[in-house]
Amino acid sequence: MIKFILGIIVGILIFFFFIWFGGGKTMKKVGENLFETGKKMEVMEETIKKEKDEAWKGVKKKFSKEEKEAPKKSQ
C-alpha cells in the first residue's frame, strides 16, 4: 500500500515538473518530429513494397523457367 501511494506521489511530481518546465513546448516539438518521421516511414514502406513485388516477379520467372526446362531434361 505504501508503494502504491508513493508511486502516485512520484507520478504527480513528474507531471508537475513536466508542465512547469515547458512540457507543452516539448510535446509540440516531439509531435512535429514524429509527424516528419511518419512521412519518411510511409515513403520507405512504399519503396519496400515495390522492391518486394519486383523481387517476387523475378523469383516467379526463375521457377517457371525451371519448371519448363525440367520435362525437357527427363525425355
Phi and psi restraints in degrees (range 20) as a CNS / XPLOR table:
assign (resid 1 and name C) (resid 2 and name N)
       (resid 2 and name CA) (resid 2 and name C) 1.0 -66.5 20.0 2
assign (resid 2 and name N) (resid 2 and name CA)
       (resid 2 and name C) (resid 3 and name N) 1.0 -39.5 20.0 2
assign (resid 2 and name C) (resid 3 and name N)
       (resid 3 and name CA) (resid 3 and name C) 1.0 -63.8 20.0 2
assign (resid 3 and name N) (resid 3 and name CA)
       (resid 3 and name C) (resid 4 and name N) 1.0 -38.5 20.0 2
assign (resid 3 and name C) (resid 4 and name N)
       (resid 4 and name CA) (resid 4 and name C) 1.0 -62.7 20.0 2
assign (resid 4 and name N) (resid 4 and name CA)
       (resid 4 and name C) (resid 5 and name N) 1.0 -48.8 20.0 2
assign (resid 4 and name C) (resid 5 and name N)
       (resid 5 and name CA) (resid 5 and name C) 1.0 -65.3 20.0 2
assign (resid 5 and name N) (resid 5 and name CA)
       (resid 5 and name C) (resid 6 and name N) 1.0 -40.7 20.0 2
assign (resid 5 and name C) (resid 6 and name N)
       (resid 6 and name CA) (resid 6 and name C) 1.0 -62.4 20.0 2
assign (resid 6 and name N) (resid 6 and name CA)
       (resid 6 and name C) (resid 7 and name N) 1.0 -39.3 20.0 2
assign (resid 6 and name C) (resid 7 and name N)
       (resid 7 and name CA) (resid 7 and name C) 1.0 -62.9 20.0 2
assign (resid 7 and name N) (resid 7 and name CA)
       (resid 7 and name C) (resid 8 and name N) 1.0 -41.1 20.0 2
assign (resid 7 and name C) (resid 8 and name N)
       (resid 8 and name CA) (resid 8 and name C) 1.0 -65.0 20.0 2
assign (resid 8 and name N) (resid 8 and name CA)
       (resid 8 and name C) (resid 9 and name N) 1.0 -43.1 20.0 2
assign (resid 8 and name C) (resid 9 and name N)
       (resid 9 and name CA) (resid 9 and name C) 1.0 -64.0 20.0 2
assign (resid 9 and name N) (resid 9 and name CA)
       (resid 9 and name C) (resid 10 and name N) 1.0 -44.0 20.0 2
assign (resid 9 and name C) (resid 10 and name N)
       (resid 10 and name CA) (resid 10 and name C) 1.0 -63.4 20.0 2
assign (resid 10 and name N) (resid 10 and name CA)
       (resid 10 and name C) (resid 11 and name N) 1.0 -41.4 20.0 2
assign (resid 10 and name C) (resid 11 and name N)
       (resid 11 and name CA) (resid 11 and name C) 1.0 -61.5 20.0 2
assign (resid 11 and name N) (resid 11 and name CA)
       (resid 11 and name C) (resid 12 and name N) 1.0 -42.4 20.0 2
assign (resid 11 and name C) (resid 12 and name N)
       (resid 12 and name CA) (resid 12 and name C) 1.0 -65.0 20.0 2
assign (resid 12 and name N) (resid 12 and name CA)
       (resid 12 and name C) (resid 13 and name N) 1.0 -41.7 20.0 2
assign (resid 12 and name C) (resid 13 and name N)
       (resid 13 and name CA) (resid 13 and name C) 1.0 -63.3 20.0 2
assign (resid 13 and name N) (resid 13 and name CA)
       (resid 13 and name C) (resid 14 and name N) 1.0 -43.5 20.0 2
assign (resid 13 and name C) (resid 14 and name N)
       (resid 14 and name CA) (resid 14 and name C) 1.0 -61.4 20.0 2
assign (resid 14 and name N) (resid 14 and name CA)
       (resid 14 and name C) (resid 15 and name N) 1.0 -44.9 20.0 2
assign (resid 14 and name C) (resid 15 and name N)
       (resid 15 and name CA) (resid 15 and name C) 1.0 -61.2 20.0 2
assign (resid 15 and name N) (resid 15 and name CA)
       (resid 15 and name C) (resid 16 and name N) 1.0 -44.0 20.0 2
assign (resid 15 and name C) (resid 16 and name N)
       (resid 16 and name CA) (resid 16 and name C) 1.0 -61.0 20.0 2
assign (resid 16 and name N) (resid 16 and name CA)
       (resid 16 and name C) (resid 17 and name N) 1.0 -47.7 20.0 2
assign (resid 16 and name C) (resid 17 and name N)
       (resid 17 and name CA) (resid 17 and name C) 1.0 -66.5 20.0 2
assign (resid 17 and name N) (resid 17 and name CA)
       (resid 17 and name C) (resid 18 and name N) 1.0 -33.6 20.0 2
assign (resid 17 and name C) (resid 18 and name N)
       (resid 18 and name CA) (resid 18 and name C) 1.0 -62.4 20.0 2
assign (resid 18 and name N) (resid 18 and name CA)
       (resid 18 and name C) (resid 19 and name N) 1.0 -46.0 20.0 2
assign (resid 18 and name C) (resid 19 and name N)
       (resid 19 and name CA) (resid 19 and name C) 1.0 -68.5 20.0 2
assign (resid 19 and name N) (resid 19 and name CA)
       (resid 19 and name C) (resid 20 and name N) 1.0 -42.0 20.0 2
assign (resid 19 and name C) (resid 20 and name N)
       (resid 20 and name CA) (resid 20 and name C) 1.0 -62.7 20.0 2
assign (resid 20 and name N) (resid 20 and name CA)
       (resid 20 and name C) (resid 21 and name N) 1.0 -39.6 20.0 2
assign (resid 20 and name C) (resid 21 and name N)
       (resid 21 and name CA) (resid 21 and name C) 1.0 -95.8 20.0 2
assign (resid 21 and name N) (resid 21 and name CA)
       (resid 21 and name C) (resid 22 and name N) 1.0 28.4 20.0 2
assign (resid 21 and name C) (resid 22 and name N)
       (resid 22 and name CA) (resid 22 and name C) 1.0 85.9 20.0 2
assign (resid 22 and name N) (resid 22 and name CA)
       (resid 22 and name C) (resid 23 and name N) 1.0 44.3 20.0 2
assign (resid 22 and name C) (resid 23 and name N)
       (resid 23 and name CA) (resid 23 and name C) 1.0 -64.5 20.0 2
assign (resid 23 and name N) (resid 23 and name CA)
       (resid 23 and name C) (resid 24 and name N) 1.0 -33.6 20.0 2
assign (resid 23 and name C) (resid 24 and name N)
       (resid 24 and name CA) (resid 24 and name C) 1.0 -63.9 20.0 2
assign (resid 24 and name N) (resid 24 and name CA)
       (resid 24 and name C) (resid 25 and name N) 1.0 -43.7 20.0 2
assign (resid 24 and name C) (resid 25 and name N)
       (resid 25 and name CA) (resid 25 and name C) 1.0 -64.9 20.0 2
assign (resid 25 and name N) (resid 25 and name CA)
       (resid 25 and name C) (resid 26 and name N) 1.0 -41.0 20.0 2
assign (resid 25 and name C) (resid 26 and name N)
       (resid 26 and name CA) (resid 26 and name C) 1.0 -62.8 20.0 2
assign (resid 26 and name N) (resid 26 and name CA)
       (resid 26 and name C) (resid 27 and name N) 1.0 -45.6 20.0 2
assign (resid 26 and name C) (resid 27 and name N)
       (resid 27 and name CA) (resid 27 and name C) 1.0 -64.2 20.0 2
assign (resid 27 and name N) (resid 27 and name CA)
       (resid 27 and name C) (resid 28 and name N) 1.0 -37.3 20.0 2
assign (resid 27 and name C) (resid 28 and name N)
       (resid 28 and name CA) (resid 28 and name C) 1.0 -63.5 20.0 2
assign (resid 28 and name N) (resid 28 and name CA)
       (resid 28 and name C) (resid 29 and name N) 1.0 -44.3 20.0 2
assign (resid 28 and name C) (resid 29 and name N)
       (resid 29 and name CA) (resid 29 and name C) 1.0 -64.8 20.0 2
assign (resid 29 and name N) (resid 29 and name CA)
       (resid 29 and name C) (resid 30 and name N) 1.0 -43.8 20.0 2
assign (resid 29 and name C) (resid 30 and name N)
       (resid 30 and name CA) (resid 30 and name C) 1.0 -63.2 20.0 2
assign (resid 30 and name N) (resid 30 and name CA)
       (resid 30 and name C) (resid 31 and name N) 1.0 -41.0 20.0 2
assign (resid 30 and name C) (resid 31 and name N)
       (resid 31 and name CA) (resid 31 and name C) 1.0 -62.0 20.0 2
assign (resid 31 and name N) (resid 31 and name CA)
       (resid 31 and name C) (resid 32 and name N) 1.0 -41.7 20.0 2
assign (resid 31 and name C) (resid 32 and name N)
       (resid 32 and name CA) (resid 32 and name C) 1.0 -63.4 20.0 2
assign (resid 32 and name N) (resid 32 and name CA)
       (resid 32 and name C) (resid 33 and name N) 1.0 -43.7 20.0 2
assign (resid 32 and name C) (resid 33 and name N)
       (resid 33 and name CA) (resid 33 and name C) 1.0 -65.7 20.0 2
assign (resid 33 and name N) (resid 33 and name CA)
       (resid 33 and name C) (resid 34 and name N) 1.0 -37.8 20.0 2
assign (resid 33 and name C) (resid 34 and name N)
       (resid 34 and name CA) (resid 34 and name C) 1.0 -67.2 20.0 2
assign (resid 34 and name N) (resid 34 and name CA)
       (resid 34 and name C) (resid 35 and name N) 1.0 -35.1 20.0 2
assign (resid 34 and name C) (resid 35 and name N)
       (resid 35 and name CA) (resid 35 and name C) 1.0 -64.4 20.0 2
assign (resid 35 and name N) (resid 35 and name CA)
       (resid 35 and name C) (resid 36 and name N) 1.0 -43.9 20.0 2
assign (resid 35 and name C) (resid 36 and name N)
       (resid 36 and name CA) (resid 36 and name C) 1.0 -65.0 20.0 2
assign (resid 36 and name N) (resid 36 and name CA)
       (resid 36 and name C) (resid 37 and name N) 1.0 -40.9 20.0 2
assign (resid 36 and name C) (resid 37 and name N)
       (resid 37 and name CA) (resid 37 and name C) 1.0 -63.7 20.0 2
assign (resid 37 and name N) (resid 37 and name CA)
       (resid 37 and name C) (resid 38 and name N) 1.0 -38.5 20.0 2
assign (resid 37 and name C) (resid 38 and name N)
       (resid 38 and name CA) (resid 38 and name C) 1.0 -61.5 20.0 2
assign (resid 38 and name N) (resid 38 and name CA)
       (resid 38 and name C) (resid 39 and name N) 1.0 -41.4 20.0 2
assign (resid 38 and name C) (resid 39 and name N)
       (resid 39 and name CA) (resid 39 and name C) 1.0 -62.9 20.0 2
assign (resid 39 and name N) (resid 39 and name CA)
       (resid 39 and name C) (resid 40 and name N) 1.0 -43.5 20.0 2
assign (resid 39 and name C) (resid 40 and name N)
       (resid 40 and name CA) (resid 40 and name C) 1.0 -63.4 20.0 2
assign (resid 40 and name N) (resid 40 and name CA)
       (resid 40 and name C) (resid 41 and name N) 1.0 -39.6 20.0 2
assign (resid 40 and name C) (resid 41 and name N)
       (resid 41 and name CA) (resid 41 and name C) 1.0 -66.2 20.0 2
assign (resid 41 and name N) (resid 41 and name CA)
       (resid 41 and name C) (resid 42 and name N) 1.0 -36.9 20.0 2
assign (resid 41 and name C) (resid 42 and name N)
       (resid 42 and name CA) (resid 42 and name C) 1.0 -62.4 20.0 2
assign (resid 42 and name N) (resid 42 and name CA)
       (resid 42 and name C) (resid 43 and name N) 1.0 -42.3 20.0 2
assign (resid 42 and name C) (resid 43 and name N)
       (resid 43 and name CA) (resid 43 and name C) 1.0 -63.5 20.0 2
assign (resid 43 and name N) (resid 43 and name CA)
       (resid 43 and name C) (resid 44 and name N) 1.0 -42.5 20.0 2
assign (resid 43 and name C) (resid 44 and name N)
       (resid 44 and name CA) (resid 44 and name C) 1.0 -64.6 20.0 2
assign (resid 44 and name N) (resid 44 and name CA)
       (resid 44 and name C) (resid 45 and name N) 1.0 -39.7 20.0 2
assign (resid 44 and name C) (resid 45 and name N)
       (resid 45 and name CA) (resid 45 and name C) 1.0 -62.7 20.0 2
assign (resid 45 and name N) (resid 45 and name CA)
       (resid 45 and name C) (resid 46 and name N) 1.0 -43.5 20.0 2
assign (resid 45 and name C) (resid 46 and name N)
       (resid 46 and name CA) (resid 46 and name C) 1.0 -62.5 20.0 2
assign (resid 46 and name N) (resid 46 and name CA)
       (resid 46 and name C) (resid 47 and name N) 1.0 -42.7 20.0 2
assign (resid 46 and name C) (resid 47 and name N)
       (resid 47 and name CA) (resid 47 and name C) 1.0 -62.6 20.0 2
assign (resid 47 and name N) (resid 47 and name CA)
       (resid 47 and name C) (resid 48 and name N) 1.0 -44.0 20.0 2
assign (resid 47 and name C) (resid 48 and name N)
       (resid 48 and name CA) (resid 48 and name C) 1.0 -64.0 20.0 2
assign (resid 48 and name N) (resid 48 and name CA)
       (resid 48 and name C) (resid 49 and name N) 1.0 -41.4 20.0 2
assign (resid 48 and name C) (resid 49 and name N)
       (resid 49 and name CA) (resid 49 and name C) 1.0 -63.0 20.0 2
assign (resid 49 and name N) (resid 49 and name CA)
       (resid 49 and name C) (resid 50 and name N) 1.0 -41.9 20.0 2
assign (resid 49 and name C) (resid 50 and name N)
       (resid 50 and name CA) (resid 50 and name C) 1.0 -64.1 20.0 2
assign (resid 50 and name N) (resid 50 and name CA)
       (resid 50 and name C) (resid 51 and name N) 1.0 -45.3 20.0 2
assign (resid 50 and name C) (resid 51 and name N)
       (resid 51 and name CA) (resid 51 and name C) 1.0 -65.5 20.0 2
assign (resid 51 and name N) (resid 51 and name CA)
       (resid 51 and name C) (resid 52 and name N) 1.0 -36.9 20.0 2
assign (resid 51 and name C) (resid 52 and name N)
       (resid 52 and name CA) (resid 52 and name C) 1.0 -63.7 20.0 2
assign (resid 52 and name N) (resid 52 and name CA)
       (resid 52 and name C) (resid 53 and name N) 1.0 -43.8 20.0 2
assign (resid 52 and name C) (resid 53 and name N)
       (resid 53 and name CA) (resid 53 and name C) 1.0 -63.2 20.0 2
assign (resid 53 and name N) (resid 53 and name CA)
       (resid 53 and name C) (resid 54 and name N) 1.0 -41.7 20.0 2
assign (resid 53 and name C) (resid 54 and name N)
       (resid 54 and name CA) (resid 54 and name C) 1.0 -64.6 20.0 2
assign (resid 54 and name N) (resid 54 and name CA)
       (resid 54 and name C) (resid 55 and name N) 1.0 -42.0 20.0 2
assign (resid 54 and name C) (resid 55 and name N)
       (resid 55 and name CA) (resid 55 and name C) 1.0 -65.6 20.0 2
assign (resid 55 and name N) (resid 55 and name CA)
       (resid 55 and name C) (resid 56 and name N) 1.0 -40.7 20.0 2
assign (resid 55 and name C) (resid 56 and name N)
       (resid 56 and name CA) (resid 56 and name C) 1.0 -64.7 20.0 2
assign (resid 56 and name N) (resid 56 and name CA)
       (resid 56 and name C) (resid 57 and name N) 1.0 -37.8 20.0 2
assign (resid 56 and name C) (resid 57 and name N)
       (resid 57 and name CA) (resid 57 and name C) 1.0 -62.5 20.0 2
assign (resid 57 and name N) (resid 57 and name CA)
       (resid 57 and name C) (resid 58 and name N) 1.0 -40.7 20.0 2
assign (resid 57 and name C) (resid 58 and name N)
       (resid 58 and name CA) (resid 58 and name C) 1.0 -63.5 20.0 2
assign (resid 58 and name N) (resid 58 and name CA)
       (resid 58 and name C) (resid 59 and name N) 1.0 -39.7 20.0 2
assign (resid 58 and name C) (resid 59 and name N)
       (resid 59 and name CA) (resid 59 and name C) 1.0 -66.6 20.0 2
assign (resid 59 and name N) (resid 59 and name CA)
       (resid 59 and name C) (resid 60 and name N) 1.0 -42.4 20.0 2
assign (resid 59 and name C) (resid 60 and name N)
       (resid 60 and name CA) (resid 60 and name C) 1.0 -62.1 20.0 2
assign (resid 60 and name N) (resid 60 and name CA)
       (resid 60 and name C) (resid 61 and name N) 1.0 -42.7 20.0 2
assign (resid 60 and name C) (resid 61 and name N)
       (resid 61 and name CA) (resid 61 and name C) 1.0 -61.9 20.0 2
assign (resid 61 and name N) (resid 61 and name CA)
       (resid 61 and name C) (resid 62 and name N) 1.0 -41.7 20.0 2
assign (resid 61 and name C) (resid 62 and name N)
       (resid 62 and name CA) (resid 62 and name C) 1.0 -64.4 20.0 2
assign (resid 62 and name N) (resid 62 and name CA)
       (resid 62 and name C) (resid 63 and name N) 1.0 -44.9 20.0 2
assign (resid 62 and name C) (resid 63 and name N)
       (resid 63 and name CA) (resid 63 and name C) 1.0 -67.3 20.0 2
assign (resid 63 and name N) (resid 63 and name CA)
       (resid 63 and name C) (resid 64 and name N) 1.0 -36.5 20.0 2
assign (resid 63 and name C) (resid 64 and name N)
       (resid 64 and name CA) (resid 64 and name C) 1.0 -68.5 20.0 2
assign (resid 64 and name N) (resid 64 and name CA)
       (resid 64 and name C) (resid 65 and name N) 1.0 -34.8 20.0 2
assign (resid 64 and name C) (resid 65 and name N)
       (resid 65 and name CA) (resid 65 and name C) 1.0 -66.6 20.0 2
assign (resid 65 and name N) (resid 65 and name CA)
       (resid 65 and name C) (resid 66 and name N) 1.0 -41.4 20.0 2
assign (resid 65 and name C) (resid 66 and name N)
       (resid 66 and name CA) (resid 66 and name C) 1.0 -65.7 20.0 2
assign (resid 66 and name N) (resid 66 and name CA)
       (resid 66 and name C) (resid 67 and name N) 1.0 -37.8 20.0 2
assign (resid 66 and name C) (resid 67 and name N)
       (resid 67 and name CA) (resid 67 and name C) 1.0 -68.1 20.0 2
assign (resid 67 and name N) (resid 67 and name CA)
       (resid 67 and name C) (resid 68 and name N) 1.0 -35.4 20.0 2
assign (resid 67 and name C) (resid 68 and name N)
       (resid 68 and name CA) (resid 68 and name C) 1.0 -72.4 20.0 2
assign (resid 68 and name N) (resid 68 and name CA)
       (resid 68 and name C) (resid 69 and name N) 1.0 -34.8 20.0 2
assign (resid 68 and name C) (resid 69 and name N)
       (resid 69 and name CA) (resid 69 and name C) 1.0 -77.3 20.0 2
assign (resid 69 and name N) (resid 69 and name CA)
       (resid 69 and name C) (resid 70 and name N) 1.0 -27.6 20.0 2
assign (resid 69 and name C) (resid 70 and name N)
       (resid 70 and name CA) (resid 70 and name C) 1.0 -61.1 20.0 2
assign (resid 70 and name N) (resid 70 and name CA)
       (resid 70 and name C) (resid 71 and name N) 1.0 -45.9 20.0 2
assign (resid 70 and name C) (resid 71 and name N)
       (resid 71 and name CA) (resid 71 and name C) 1.0 -64.2 20.0 2
assign (resid 71 and name N) (resid 71 and name CA)
       (resid 71 and name C) (resid 72 and name N) 1.0 -32.4 20.0 2
assign (resid 71 and name C) (resid 72 and name N)
       (resid 72 and name CA) (resid 72 and name C) 1.0 -66.2 20.0 2
assign (resid 72 and name N) (resid 72 and name CA)
       (resid 72 and name C) (resid 73 and name N) 1.0 -37.5 20.0 2
assign (resid 72 and name C) (resid 73 and name N)
       (resid 73 and name CA) (resid 73 and name C) 1.0 -70.6 20.0 2
assign (resid 73 and name N) (resid 73 and name CA)
       (resid 73 and name C) (resid 74 and name N) 1.0 -34.0 20.0 2
assign (resid 73 and name C) (resid 74 and name N)
       (resid 74 and name CA) (resid 74 and name C) 1.0 -75.6 20.0 2
assign (resid 74 and name N) (resid 74 and name CA)
       (resid 74 and name C) (resid 75 and name N) 1.0 -19.9 20.0 2
